[in-house]
């Protein structure tokens, strides 16, 4: 497992170097933290559905412009680590320290997409998105705008 983590991270570091030749750890950790939150979203209503997992995979692949293989590896890694996580704070804290408000709002929108992937919004899913938005310091008005954008796309 550690070997696959190292292989994936090395591959991502190699493709994400900036002009000063230092790895952009922000980008790498953003991807991993986002994958963890999206996977946790699939568990919010205590029933992981294939449509939700597909929505996570699609969001990760499109949002991060990853290949099929890199998407699969990131999700496998996140899935293997998710049960070891002690709280969501470790992911949201990292995101808060490293990302702009725009990227945090994007994460909230991705959470809504996963929540609505099965065509319904469970009260636990709604609560989960709201909790993450609060931890990410996303304003309530932005949370609602993201929700309405996703709902409009589904209609």
HELIX and SHEET records of a PDB file:
HELIX    1   1 UNK A    2  UNK A   15  1                                  14    
HELIX    2   2 UNK A   25  UNK A   42  1                                  18    
HELIX    3   3 UNK A   50  UNK A   64  1                                  15    
HELIX    4   4 UNK A   68  UNK A   82  1                                  15    
HELIX    5   5 UNK A   89  UNK A   98  1                                  10    
HELIX    6   6 UNK A  101  UNK A  115  1                                  15    
HELIX    7   7 UNK A  123  UNK A  135  1                                  13    
HELIX    8   8 UNK A  140  UNK A  154  1                                  15    
END                                                                             
